[in-house]
Amino acid sequence: MVYAISRVDESGVVVAAHVLDRLDWRTGDRLAVTTARNIVMIHLKRDGLQVVPKRRLLVIPAATRRTCGIQTGDSFMLATAADLDTVLIHPPAVLDWTMTPYRNEIPSDD
């Protein structure tokens, strides 16, 4: 797996060069954007509505940002593995949920 932390701008643009470099995606390849459990999944799809741009960026559509609670300026984790051929975007709420069990294991000063 390859991980990166990125932010989304007001247009839904995400700098994703580090993660995209691990995939064999080419400029002009078609992409589909789906969600599951508030995780954004971007993957190659012949009839996808988006394309891989020349710059190593991804775009999260406004409707998807609303569905997953992603706000302009939010930081999130990008993850991929070449064998998955998918970029996973974990918004803040998902990261909070993922980390909740570990909060109880942090020793207090009491």
C-alpha positions as a LaTeX table, in Angstrom:
\begin{tabular}{lrrr}
\hline
Residue & $x$ (\AA) & $y$ (\AA) & $z$ (\AA) \\
\hline
Met1 & 0.00 & 0.00 & 0.00 \\
Val2 & 1.02 & 3.58 & $-0.64$ \\
Tyr3 & $-0.37$ & 6.39 & 1.51 \\
Ala4 & $-0.39$ & 10.17 & 1.23 \\
Ile5 & $-2.07$ & 13.03 & 3.03 \\
Ser6 & $-3.67$ & 15.66 & 0.84 \\
Arg7 & $-6.25$ & 18.45 & 0.92 \\
Val8 & $-9.21$ & 19.23 & $-1.28$ \\
Asp9 & $-9.68$ & 22.69 & $-2.76$ \\
Glu10 & $-12.97$ & 24.49 & $-3.49$ \\
Ser11 & $-13.20$ & 22.79 & $-6.91$ \\
Gly12 & $-12.72$ & 19.30 & $-5.49$ \\
Val13 & $-9.15$ & 19.05 & $-6.81$ \\
Val14 & $-6.79$ & 16.78 & $-4.88$ \\
Val15 & $-3.03$ & 16.66 & $-5.41$ \\
Ala16 & $-2.37$ & 12.94 & $-5.77$ \\
Ala17 & 0.95 & 12.58 & $-7.58$ \\
His18 & 2.60 & 10.34 & $-4.99$ \\
Val19 & $-0.28$ & 7.88 & $-5.05$ \\
Leu20 & $-0.94$ & 8.05 & $-8.79$ \\
Asp21 & 2.71 & 7.34 & $-9.54$ \\
Arg22 & 2.14 & 3.82 & $-8.17$ \\
Leu23 & $-0.66$ & 3.12 & $-10.63$ \\
Asp24 & $-0.36$ & 2.49 & $-14.34$ \\
Trp25 & $-2.93$ & 5.17 & $-15.17$ \\
Arg26 & $-2.26$ & 7.31 & $-18.23$ \\
Thr27 & $-3.41$ & 10.80 & $-19.17$ \\
Gly28 & $-6.84$ & 10.45 & $-20.74$ \\
Asp29 & $-7.78$ & 7.18 & $-19.01$ \\
Arg30 & $-11.42$ & 7.27 & $-17.91$ \\
Leu31 & $-12.26$ & 7.16 & $-14.20$ \\
Ala32 & $-15.33$ & 6.38 & $-12.15$ \\
Val33 & $-15.98$ & 7.78 & $-8.68$ \\
Thr34 & $-18.03$ & 5.75 & $-6.20$ \\
Thr35 & $-18.45$ & 5.68 & $-2.44$ \\
Ala36 & $-18.82$ & 3.04 & 0.24 \\
Arg37 & $-19.04$ & 3.81 & 3.97 \\
Asn38 & $-18.09$ & 7.43 & 3.20 \\
Ile39 & $-14.83$ & 6.36 & 1.57 \\
Val40 & $-14.36$ & 7.76 & $-1.93$ \\
Met41 & $-13.16$ & 5.17 & $-4.44$ \\
Ile42 & $-11.71$ & 6.28 & $-7.78$ \\
His43 & $-10.94$ & 3.56 & $-10.30$ \\
Leu44 & $-10.43$ & 3.03 & $-14.01$ \\
Lys45 & $-13.62$ & 2.50 & $-15.96$ \\
Arg46 & $-13.97$ & 2.56 & $-19.72$ \\
Asp47 & $-17.12$ & 4.69 & $-19.59$ \\
Gly48 & $-16.13$ & 6.76 & $-16.54$ \\
Leu49 & $-17.17$ & 10.42 & $-16.39$ \\
Gln50 & $-13.73$ & 11.75 & $-15.42$ \\
Val51 & $-10.34$ & 11.47 & $-17.05$ \\
Val52 & $-6.81$ & 11.34 & $-15.69$ \\
Pro53 & $-5.44$ & 14.86 & $-16.37$ \\
Lys54 & $-1.90$ & 15.69 & $-17.49$ \\
Arg55 & $-1.17$ & 17.00 & $-14.01$ \\
Arg56 & $-1.20$ & 14.30 & $-11.33$ \\
Leu57 & $-4.49$ & 15.40 & $-9.77$ \\
Leu58 & $-7.84$ & 13.84 & $-8.99$ \\
Val59 & $-11.20$ & 15.57 & $-8.73$ \\
Ile60 & $-13.85$ & 14.64 & $-6.21$ \\
Pro61 & $-17.25$ & 15.70 & $-7.61$ \\
Ala62 & $-19.35$ & 18.10 & $-5.51$ \\
Ala63 & $-22.11$ & 15.52 & $-4.93$ \\
Thr64 & $-19.54$ & 13.00 & $-3.67$ \\
Arg65 & $-17.97$ & 15.60 & $-1.37$ \\
Arg66 & $-21.40$ & 16.37 & 0.09 \\
Thr67 & $-22.21$ & 12.66 & 0.54 \\
Cys68 & $-18.94$ & 12.00 & 2.38 \\
Gly69 & $-18.90$ & 15.25 & 4.37 \\
Ile70 & $-15.75$ & 16.57 & 2.70 \\
Gln71 & $-15.29$ & 20.33 & 3.10 \\
Thr72 & $-12.93$ & 22.68 & 1.26 \\
Gly73 & $-9.52$ & 22.51 & 2.93 \\
Asp74 & $-10.13$ & 19.17 & 4.65 \\
Ser75 & $-7.11$ & 16.92 & 4.97 \\
Phe76 & $-7.58$ & 13.24 & 4.27 \\
Met77 & $-5.65$ & 10.09 & 3.58 \\
Leu78 & $-5.19$ & 8.72 & 0.08 \\
Ala79 & $-4.32$ & 5.05 & $-0.25$ \\
Thr80 & $-3.66$ & 2.70 & $-3.12$ \\
Ala81 & $-1.96$ & $-0.50$ & $-4.10$ \\
Ala82 & $-1.07$ & $-1.35$ & $-7.68$ \\
Asp83 & $-3.05$ & $-4.58$ & $-7.48$ \\
Leu84 & $-6.18$ & $-2.68$ & $-6.38$ \\
Asp85 & $-6.05$ & $-0.26$ & $-9.31$ \\
Thr86 & $-8.13$ & 2.07 & $-7.14$ \\
Val87 & $-7.45$ & 5.20 & $-5.10$ \\
Leu88 & $-9.22$ & 5.26 & $-1.75$ \\
Ile89 & $-9.87$ & 8.64 & $-0.14$ \\
His90 & $-10.53$ & 8.51 & 3.60 \\
Pro91 & $-12.21$ & 11.75 & 4.74 \\
Pro92 & $-11.80$ & 13.13 & 8.29 \\
Ala93 & $-14.96$ & 11.45 & 9.64 \\
Val94 & $-13.72$ & 8.03 & 8.47 \\
Leu95 & $-10.29$ & 8.62 & 9.99 \\
Asp96 & $-11.91$ & 9.73 & 13.26 \\
Trp97 & $-14.03$ & 6.56 & 13.32 \\
Thr98 & $-11.01$ & 4.40 & 12.52 \\
Met99 & $-8.92$ & 5.90 & 15.31 \\
Thr100 & $-11.62$ & 5.85 & 18.03 \\
Pro101 & $-10.71$ & 2.39 & 19.43 \\
Tyr102 & $-7.09$ & 3.51 & 19.94 \\
Arg103 & $-8.04$ & 6.61 & 21.92 \\
Asn104 & $-9.07$ & 4.38 & 24.82 \\
Glu105 & $-5.60$ & 2.78 & 24.87 \\
Ile106 & $-3.71$ & 6.05 & 25.31 \\
Pro107 & $-2.55$ & 6.22 & 28.94 \\
Ser108 & $-3.72$ & 9.22 & 30.92 \\
Asp109 & $-1.66$ & 11.17 & 33.46 \\
Asp110 & $-4.07$ & 10.26 & 36.28 \\
\hline
\end{tabular}
